[in-house]
């Protein structure tokens, strides 16, 4: 909109150029007093993003900041990122599940005698079970 109708439109730029040319021919242009404000060290207040909450609400259809017992709204006090502390808390609550290691696969064949067994497969598409015909 600004490009077509506003400050940067061809008509507006043409009018400004024309006025500037007329001014420069008749009178010198006085420089306006410009106040320069240093904003290099300004830091706007950080507003936490609620997008994670909205994503969880959309995917799981549950608000993560609503208490499951009383239904009141909870607030975040802190984030725990230390893995050992997380494990300690979960072990105390009885929620830590230690994954058991899998045994390596056995070296013998699944049927024991080393014979390859082909089982028929019906995918529900008629006519695809027939062998293909090759023409020379």
Protein Blocks (a to p, Z undefined) as FASTA:
>chain_A
ZZmmmmmlmklmmmmmmmmmmmmmmpccdddddddddfklgccdddddfklmmmmmmmno
pafkbcfklopacddfbdcfbfklmmmmmmmnopaccddddddddfbdfklnopacdddd
dehighilpccdddZZ
